[in-house]
């Protein structure tokens, strides 16, 4: 018979230093909003939206992502209700959650490896540079807040499990409540039942098949909660949910996962080594920083091989929800491994306090560097946002087109003004709101079609006002463009080109009816002007989609013709369809899925130009430009329409 575990003594008082260490390490300094933060704040300003997220998908989204995260939405409502939208209250919330998790890491690990190992584990985990996205980015709370509930569930379950093993009464409702809160925060919580099962298996006193049965019996409570949650989620969302696209090619996943491990443990690989004044090359400096990690792993494996193996399996289990991202590693994506890193830091701590201190010192410079990079990014975002808020009330009527807004910082550690740009000049930041479009290519790829050369200012568009940032403090008006002959357009109705789902469905019907490649569907005509190539620039919130497309008119026609069927199709000739690149096939129809889903209004101002294309230099030269912009109007059903065309539905 297995012996019941002895009750653990109370945690030592010096464990109270851990949350203070976490707070000191990540205290917000000049924090500001970025990217998806603007979605969250704009949506959560309305308490009715918060209530909706408890019985529907996050942000009422219907494609691209499909999540159930009502506590995250509610937390943003609480933050701006208490602290307003021009304070760092939301960032303090993330740091506070991180401090709570740091203490929970120690309380959990001490049940398996003793107080000193637990303390070192929590200390290492608290200051991992890769955590920056989970803590310093407000929306990163989907990881930092969820991890609090996940760790609390694991700790409460383990305490209950030990009491039950001693024959004591132990209520299950605290475990149930903590796990329910985790499931209402992020899908990361799906890893809790298998993690509980693995802990139960490792700590079981049984042998053979009985050990697995004992583990499943002891882990029954979180599995039962999960079994209730899954059908509820299906009813609320209408499907299980997740991201719209993911990739699972084995070799890229293995290679990417290896890079993730290296990036987590040797952050100098991605944040950069400090200037060594010729004493050490950057490569040698990084290798020197990696030495304590290698030594720690080898020593831990030599001293505690079974504990290392158990922690490694726990790490893999906690990483399972991120499998689709293994093939695309990046410093910004390290935030996904916030919870799994608890097991990784435990392995490093098993090597002993001396080696762990060396690891801590190896992370010191990257931690300072990543925090400094985040500070620069936040300062730039704040300066740009406030400059636009100052200019917007006095701007000419119509949308503001602004160039110079950064997608991310140069270190690629901080997302900046990437998505959610159209919310930056809307309530709760500005009332009444102003429509905002980022003047920049939304797609970053070789040969991407641009309206201007890199570093050049934009030109004034026919509607609204066009602006550009020469630097983060200088917002100026764009100059008028060089005069070009008009490109007269017909085919729209009062400036609107209807591309809603019902209209696009006629294209499917035409294909099924056997329309030929030269037959006309519906489109736009340029009366009396027939340029060889069109440049069609669709301005979405997060950037423009500029694409080149050959004239579709029949031979001998006097008018140019842009046919909707061929514009949104695939083809052997990359210039015969709407293509965003002169070097690869990047179809505008595919790129419109995200903007039609997440922009406030799926109606996009569009500029049409005619000109020539030089195949040798792969450059477009405009010869005609429309003196008016038309609106390409889509609806929220566009993503589903693309899905149906892909699968022949």
C-alpha positions in Angstrom: 0.0 0.0 0.0 1.4 3.5 -0.9 2.0 5.7 2.1 0.1 8.9 2.5 2.2 12.1 2.1 3.2 13.9 5.2 1.7 17.4 5.5 4.1 20.1 4.3 5.1 22.8 6.7 3.9 26.3 6.0 5.9 28.0 3.2 8.9 30.0 4.5 8.3 33.7 5.0 11.1 34.5 2.5 8.8 33.3 -0.2 7.1 36.7 0.2 10.2 38.2 -1.6 9.2 36.5 -4.9 6.2 38.7 -5.8 8.2 41.7 -4.9 11.0 40.5 -7.2 8.5 40.0 -10.0 7.0 43.5 -9.4 10.4 45.2 -9.4 11.5 43.3 -12.6 8.5 44.2 -14.7 7.1 47.5 -13.2 5.5 49.5 -16.0 7.6 52.4 -17.2 6.0 54.7 -19.7 3.6 52.0 -20.9 1.2 52.6 -23.7 -1.3 50.8 -25.9 -0.4 48.8 -29.0 -2.2 46.9 -31.7 -4.9 44.6 -30.4 -5.2 46.7 -27.2 -7.2 49.2 -29.3 -9.7 46.4 -30.2 -10.1 45.4 -26.6 -10.5 48.9 -25.2 -12.9 50.1 -28.0 -15.0 46.9 -27.6 -15.0 46.7 -23.8 -16.0 50.4 -23.4 -19.6 49.1 -23.7 -20.8 46.9 -20.8 -23.3 45.3 -23.2 -20.4 44.0 -25.2 -18.8 42.6 -22.1 -22.0 40.8 -21.2 -22.2 39.4 -24.8 -18.8 37.8 -24.6 -20.0 35.6 -21.8 -22.5 34.0 -24.2 -20.7 34.5 -27.5 -17.3 34.7 -29.2 -14.6 37.2 -28.1 -15.2 40.6 -29.6 -18.2 39.1 -31.4 -15.8 37.9 -34.0 -17.1 35.4 -36.5 -13.9 34.3 -38.4 -10.1 34.5 -38.4 -10.3 33.8 -34.7 -13.1 32.2 -32.7 -12.5 32.3 -28.9 -14.3 32.2 -25.7 -12.5 34.7 -23.4 -15.1 36.7 -21.5 -12.9 37.4 -18.4 -10.3 39.1 -20.6 -13.0 41.4 -22.1 -14.3 42.1 -18.6 -10.9 42.9 -17.3 -10.4 45.6 -19.9 -13.8 47.1 -19.1 -12.8 47.2 -15.4 -9.4 48.7 -16.2 -10.8 51.7 -18.1 -13.7 52.1 -15.7 -11.3 52.5 -12.8 -8.2 54.0 -14.3 -9.4 55.5 -17.6 -7.7 54.9 -21.0 -4.8 57.3 -20.6 -3.2 55.6 -17.6 -1.0 52.5 -17.0 -3.6 50.8 -14.8 -4.1 48.0 -17.3 -0.3 47.4 -17.4 -0.1 47.3 -13.6 -2.8 44.7 -13.7 -0.6 42.5 -15.9 2.4 42.9 -13.6 0.2 42.2 -10.6 -0.9 39.0 -12.2 2.7 38.1 -12.9 3.6 38.6 -9.3 0.8 36.3 -8.2 1.9 33.6 -10.6 5.5 33.9 -9.4 4.4 33.0 -5.9 2.2 30.2 -7.2 5.1 28.8 -9.1 7.1 28.5 -5.9 4.2 27.1 -3.9 3.6 24.4 -6.6 7.2 23.4 -7.1 7.9 23.1 -3.4 5.5 20.1 -3.3 7.9 18.2 -5.6 11.4 19.6 -5.1 11.8 21.4 -1.8 11.8 25.0 -0.8 15.1 26.1 -2.2 14.6 24.6 -5.6 11.1 26.1 -5.7 12.3 29.5 -4.8 15.0 29.5 -7.5 12.5 28.2 -10.0 10.1 31.0 -9.3 13.0 33.6 -9.3 14.2 32.5 -12.7 10.7 32.3 -14.2 9.8 35.7 -12.9 12.6 37.4 -14.9 12.7 35.5 -18.2 13.1 38.1 -21.0 10.8 36.1 -23.3 7.8 37.1 -21.0 7.8 40.6 -22.3 4.8 40.1 -24.6 2.7 38.5 -21.8 3.4 41.3 -19.3 4.3 44.6 -21.0 1.7 44.3 -23.7 -1.8 44.9 -22.3 -3.5 42.3 -24.4 -0.7 39.9 -23.4 -2.9 39.3 -20.3 -4.5 36.4 -22.2 -1.4 34.6 -21.1 -0.5 36.4 -17.8 -4.0 36.4 -16.4 -4.9 32.9 -17.6 -1.7 31.5 -16.0 -2.7 32.8 -12.6 -5.9 30.6 -12.8 -4.1 27.6 -14.3 -1.4 27.6 -11.6 -3.9 28.2 -8.9 -5.9 25.2 -10.2 -2.9 23.0 -10.2 -1.8 24.1 -6.7 -5.3 23.7 -5.2 -5.7 20.3 -6.8 -2.4 19.1 -5.5 -3.2 20.3 -2.0 -6.6 18.6 -2.2 -5.1 15.4 -3.5 -2.6 15.3 -0.6 -5.3 15.8 2.0 -7.5 13.1 0.4 -4.5 10.7 0.4 -4.3 11.2 4.2 -8.0 10.4 4.6 -8.9 14.0 5.3 -12.0 15.8 3.9 -11.2 18.2 1.1 -13.7 20.3 -0.8 -13.5 20.3 -4.6 -15.2 23.6 -5.3 -12.0 25.7 -5.1 -10.4 23.6 -7.8 -13.6 23.8 -9.9 -13.9 27.6 -9.5 -10.3 28.3 -10.4 -10.4 26.0 -13.4 -13.7 27.6 -14.6 -12.0 31.0 -14.4 -9.1 29.7 -16.4 -11.4 28.3 -19.1 -13.1 31.7 -19.3 -9.7 33.4 -20.0 -7.9 31.5 -22.7 -7.7 28.1 -24.4 -4.3 27.7 -22.7 -6.4 26.2 -19.8 -7.1 23.1 -21.9 -3.7 21.9 -20.7 -4.8 21.8 -17.1 -6.5 18.3 -17.1 -3.6 16.6 -18.8 -1.1 18.4 -16.5 -3.1 17.3 -13.5 -3.2 13.7 -14.9 0.6 13.7 -15.4 1.3 15.0 -11.9 -1.0 12.4 -10.5 0.8 9.7 -12.5 4.2 10.9 -11.4 3.2 11.0 -7.7 1.2 7.7 -7.7 2.4 5.0 -5.4 0.9 2.3 -7.7 2.7 0.3 -10.3 2.0 -0.8 -13.9 -1.5 -0.4 -15.3 -2.9 0.4 -11.8 -0.8 3.5 -11.8 -2.5 4.9 -14.9 -5.9 4.1 -13.4 -5.0 5.7 -10.1 -3.9 8.9 -12.0 -7.1 9.1 -13.9 -9.2 8.6 -10.8 -7.4 11.3 -8.9 -7.6 13.7 -11.9 -11.3 13.1 -12.4 -12.5 16.5 -11.1 -10.8 18.8 -13.7 -11.7 16.4 -16.5 -15.3 16.5 -15.3 -15.3 20.3 -15.4 -13.7 20.2 -18.9 -16.4 17.7 -20.0 -19.1 20.2 -19.0 -17.2 23.1 -20.6 -16.8 21.6 -24.1 -20.5 21.3 -25.0 -21.1 24.7 -23.5 -18.4 26.2 -25.7 -19.9 24.5 -28.8 -23.3 25.9 -28.0 -22.0 29.4 -27.4 -19.6 29.6 -30.3 -21.4 27.3 -32.7 -18.1 25.4 -33.3 -15.1 24.5 -31.2 -13.2 27.6 -32.4 -9.6 28.6 -32.7 -7.6 30.4 -35.4 -8.8 30.1 -39.0 -5.5 28.9 -40.3 -2.7 26.7 -38.9 0.1 24.6 -40.1 1.4 21.2 -39.0 4.3 20.3 -41.3 6.5 18.0 -39.2 10.0 19.1 -40.0 9.4 22.9 -39.8 7.6 22.2 -36.5 10.6 20.3 -35.1 13.0 22.9 -36.3 10.9 25.8 -35.1 10.4 24.2 -31.7 14.2 23.8 -31.3 14.6 27.5 -32.0 11.9 28.3 -29.4 13.9 26.4 -26.8 17.1 28.2 -27.7 15.3 31.6 -27.7 13.7 31.0 -24.3 16.9 29.9 -22.6 19.5 32.1 -24.5 17.7 35.4 -25.1 20.8 37.1 -26.4 20.1 35.2 -29.6 17.3 37.6 -30.4 17.7 40.7 -28.3 21.3 41.2 -29.2 24.6 41.3 -27.3 25.9 44.5 -25.7 28.8 46.3 -27.3 31.9 44.5 -26.3 34.5 47.1 -27.5 36.3 44.4 -29.4 36.8 42.2 -26.4 34.3 39.6 -27.5 32.5 39.1 -30.8 28.7 39.0 -30.6 28.8 35.2 -31.5 31.3 34.5 -28.7 29.3 36.7 -26.3 26.2 34.7 -27.0 28.0 31.4 -26.7 29.3 32.5 -23.3 25.8 33.4 -22.2 24.6 29.9 -23.4 27.3 28.1 -21.3 25.4 28.3 -17.9 22.3 27.0 -19.6 24.1 24.0 -21.0 25.8 23.3 -17.7 22.6 23.6 -15.8 20.8 21.2 -18.1 23.6 18.6 -17.9 23.9 18.9 -14.1 20.2 18.6 -13.6 20.1 15.6 -15.8 23.0 14.0 -13.9 21.6 14.7 -10.5 17.8 14.3 -10.9 17.2 12.4 -14.2 13.7 11.3 -13.3 12.7 14.8 -12.2 14.1 16.3 -15.4 12.2 13.8 -17.5 8.9 14.5 -15.6 9.4 18.3 -16.0 10.2 17.9 -19.7 7.0 16.0 -20.3 5.0 18.6 -18.4 6.7 21.2 -20.6 5.6 19.4 -23.8 2.1 19.0 -22.5 1.8 22.7 -21.7 3.2 23.5 -25.2 0.6 21.5 -27.0 -1.9 24.3 -27.7 0.9 26.2 -29.5 1.8 23.4 -31.9 0.5 25.3 -34.9 3.0 28.1 -34.1 6.0 25.9 -33.8 6.9 26.3 -37.5 6.9 30.1 -37.2 9.1 31.0 -34.3 9.8 34.7 -33.5 10.7 36.7 -30.4 7.2 38.1 -30.2 5.7 34.6 -30.1 7.7 33.7 -27.0 4.8 35.0 -25.0 2.9 31.8 -25.9 5.4 29.8 -23.7 4.7 31.8 -20.6 3.1 28.9 -18.7 5.3 26.1 -20.2 8.4 27.9 -19.1 7.5 27.1 -15.5 8.6 23.5 -16.1 11.7 24.6 -18.0 12.9 26.9 -15.2 12.3 24.1 -12.7 14.8 21.9 -14.7 17.4 24.7 -14.6 16.9 25.2 -10.8 17.5 21.4 -10.2 21.1 22.0 -11.2 21.8 23.9 -7.9 21.7 27.4 -6.6 25.2 28.3 -7.9 24.5 27.4 -11.5 21.1 29.0 -11.3 22.7 32.3 -10.2 24.9 32.0 -13.3 21.8 31.6 -15.4 20.2 34.6 -13.8 23.3 36.7 -14.6 23.2 35.5 -18.2 19.6 36.7 -18.5 20.3 40.1 -16.9 21.5 42.0 -19.9 18.7 40.6 -22.2 16.2 41.5 -19.6 17.5 45.1 -19.4 17.7 45.2 -23.2 14.2 43.9 -23.8 12.7 46.3 -21.3 14.5 49.2 -22.9 13.3 48.2 -26.3 9.7 48.0 -25.0 10.1 51.5 -23.4 11.2 52.9 -26.8 8.3 51.3 -28.6 5.8 52.5 -26.0 7.2 56.0 -26.1 6.9 56.1 -29.9 3.3 54.7 -29.8 2.3 57.2 -27.2 3.8 60.2 -29.1 2.2 59.2 -32.4 -1.2 58.4 -30.8 -1.3 61.7 -29.0 -0.2 63.6 -32.1 -3.1 62.2 -34.1 -5.6 62.8 -31.3 -4.5 66.5 -31.4 -4.9 66.9 -35.1 -8.0 64.8 -35.7 -10.6 67.3 -34.4 -9.4 70.0 -36.8 -8.7 67.8 -39.8 -10.8 68.2 -43.0 -14.0 66.1 -43.1 -13.4 62.5 -44.1 -10.9 59.8 -43.2 -7.4 60.4 -42.1 -4.7 58.5 -44.0 -1.5 58.4 -41.9 1.9 57.1 -43.1 4.8 56.1 -40.8 2.9 54.0 -38.3 5.2 51.1 -37.3 4.0 47.5 -37.3 6.6 46.5 -34.6 9.9 47.6 -33.2 13.2 46.8 -34.9 14.0 44.1 -32.4 10.7 42.4 -33.3 10.1 42.0 -29.5 7.2 44.5 -29.3 4.2 44.7 -31.6 3.2 48.3 -32.1 0.5 49.9 -34.2 -0.1 46.8 -36.2 -3.9 46.0 -36.0 -6.7 48.0 -34.5 -5.5 51.2 -36.1 -9.1 52.3 -36.9 -10.0 52.3 -33.2 -7.2 54.7 -32.3 -9.3 57.8 -33.1 -12.6 56.3 -31.9 -14.2 56.2 -28.4 -13.0 55.8 -25.7 -10.0 57.8 -27.0 -11.9 60.4 -29.1 -15.6 61.3 -29.2 -16.9 61.7 -31.8 -14.6 59.4 -33.6 -12.6 59.9 -36.8 -12.0 57.2 -39.5 -8.3 56.3 -39.7 -6.3 54.3 -42.3 -2.7 53.4 -42.1 -0.8 54.4 -45.2 1.6 51.4 -45.6 1.5 48.0 -47.3 -0.3 45.7 -45.0 1.5 42.7 -46.5 5.3 42.6 -46.0 6.8 40.4 -48.7 9.4 40.5 -51.5 8.3 42.6 -54.5 5.2 43.9 -52.7 3.4 46.6 -54.7 3.7 50.1 -53.1 2.3 53.6 -53.7 5.6 55.2 -52.7 9.2 54.2 -52.4 10.4 53.5 -48.8 11.3 56.6 -47.0 9.3 58.9 -49.3 6.2 60.8 -48.0 2.8 59.9 -49.2 0.7 62.1 -51.5 -2.6 63.8 -50.8 -5.5 61.5 -51.7 -8.8 62.9 -53.2 -10.8 62.4 -50.0 -10.2 63.3 -46.4 -6.7 64.3 -45.4 -3.3 62.5 -45.8 -0.6 62.8 -43.2 2.8 61.4 -42.4 5.3 61.0 -39.6 8.8 62.1 -40.5 9.6 60.9 -36.9 7.6 60.0 -33.9 7.0 63.7 -32.9 6.4 65.3 -36.4 3.0 64.7 -37.9 2.7 66.7 -41.1 0.3 67.0 -44.1 1.2 65.2 -47.3 2.0 67.2 -50.5 -0.3 67.1 -53.5 0.6 64.4 -56.1 2.2 65.2 -59.4 -0.6 65.9 -61.9 -1.7 63.1 -64.1 -4.6 62.7 -66.6 -7.8 61.6 -65.1 -8.8 57.9 -65.1 -12.7 58.2 -65.5 -14.5 55.3 -63.7 -18.0 53.9 -64.2 -19.6 50.9 -62.7 -20.1 52.2 -59.2 -23.3 53.5 -57.7 -22.8 56.9 -55.9 -19.1 56.1 -55.3 -19.7 52.5 -54.0 -18.7 49.3 -55.8 -20.9 46.6 -54.3 -18.9 43.5 -53.4 -21.2 42.2 -50.6 -21.7 38.5 -50.4 -24.9 38.4 -52.4 -23.1 40.1 -55.3 -20.1 37.9 -55.1 -22.2 34.8 -55.1 -23.1 35.7 -58.7 -19.5 35.0 -59.6 -19.8 31.4 -58.3 -23.0 31.0 -60.3 -21.2 32.3 -63.4 -18.3 29.8 -63.0 -20.8 26.9 -62.5 -22.6 28.1 -65.6 -19.3 27.7 -67.6 -18.2 31.3 -68.1 -15.0 31.5 -70.1 -11.8 33.2 -69.1 -12.4 36.1 -71.5 -16.1 36.6 -70.6 -17.3 39.5 -68.6 -18.9 39.3 -65.1 -19.3 42.7 -63.5 -16.7 45.3 -62.8 -15.4 48.8 -63.4 -15.0 50.5 -66.7 -12.5 53.3 -67.5 -14.3 55.2 -70.3 -12.1 56.3 -73.2 -8.9 55.2 -71.4 -7.4 51.8 -71.7 -4.1 51.5 -69.8 -2.2 48.2 -70.1 -2.1 47.7 -66.3 -4.2 48.9 -63.4 -2.9 49.6 -59.9 -5.7 49.1 -57.5 -5.0 50.3 -54.0 -7.5 49.3 -51.3 -7.1 51.2 -48.0 -8.0 49.0 -45.0 -7.5 50.1 -41.4 -4.2 48.4 -40.9 -2.6 49.3 -44.3 -3.3 49.3 -48.0 -3.5 46.4 -50.4 -1.9 47.7 -53.6 -2.2 45.2 -56.5 -1.4 45.2 -60.2 -3.8 43.8 -62.7 -3.8 43.6 -66.5 -6.6 45.3 -68.4 -9.4 42.7 -68.9 -11.1 44.4 -71.9 -11.5 42.5 -75.1 -9.1 43.3 -78.0 -10.1 46.4 -79.9 -12.2 47.8 -77.1 -11.9 51.6 -76.5 -12.5 51.4 -72.8 -10.5 49.7 -70.0 -12.2 47.0 -68.0 -11.5 45.6 -64.5 -13.5 42.4 -64.2 -14.5 41.2 -60.7 -14.2 37.5 -61.5 -10.7 37.7 -62.8 -9.6 40.2 -60.2 -10.5 37.8 -57.4 -9.4 34.6 -59.1 -6.2 32.7 -59.4 -4.4 32.4 -62.7 -1.2 31.3 -64.5 -0.3 34.9 -65.3 0.3 36.7 -62.0 -0.6 40.0 -63.6 -3.9 38.8 -64.9 -5.4 38.8 -61.4 -5.2 41.1 -58.4 -1.7 40.4 -57.2 0.0 42.2 -54.3 3.6 41.3 -55.4 5.6 41.5 -58.6 7.7 38.4 -57.6 5.2 35.9 -56.1 1.5 35.1 -56.1 -0.1 37.1 -53.3 -3.8 37.4 -54.1 -5.8 40.4 -53.0 -8.8 38.2 -52.5 -7.0 36.2 -49.9 -5.5 39.2 -48.2 -9.0 40.8 -47.7 -10.1 38.1 -45.3 -8.7 39.7 -42.2 -9.7 43.3 -42.9 -13.3 42.3 -43.8 -13.4 40.5 -40.5 -11.7 42.9 -38.0 -12.1 46.4 -39.4 -14.8 48.5 -37.9 -16.4 48.8 -41.4 -15.7 46.4 -44.3 -16.0 49.3 -46.7 -12.6 50.4 -48.1 -11.6 53.6 -49.9 -10.0 52.6 -53.2 -7.7 54.4 -55.6 -7.5 53.4 -59.2 -4.5 54.2 -61.4 -3.6 53.2 -64.9 -0.1 52.8 -66.3 2.7 50.6 -67.6 4.7 47.8 -66.1 8.4 47.2 -66.9 9.1 43.5 -66.6 12.8 44.0 -66.5 12.8 46.3 -63.4 9.4 45.1 -62.2 8.2 48.6 -61.7 4.9 50.3 -62.3 4.7 53.8 -63.8 1.4 55.6 -63.4 0.1 57.4 -66.5 -3.5 58.1 -65.3 -5.0 58.5 -61.8 -8.7 58.7 -60.9 -9.6 62.1 -59.5 -12.1 60.4 -57.2 -11.9 57.4 -54.9 -14.6 54.8 -54.8 -15.5 52.5 -51.9 -15.2 48.8 -52.3 -18.0 47.6 -50.0 -17.8 44.1 -48.5 -19.7 42.5 -45.6 -18.8 40.2 -42.8 -19.7 37.2 -44.9 -16.6 37.7 -47.1 -14.4 35.2 -45.3 -17.0 32.5 -45.5 -17.4 33.3 -49.2 -13.7 32.7 -49.8 -13.9 29.5 -47.8 -16.8 28.3 -50.1 -14.8 29.2 -53.2 -11.8 27.3 -52.0 -13.7 24.1 -51.3 -16.2 24.4 -54.1 -19.2 24.7 -51.9 
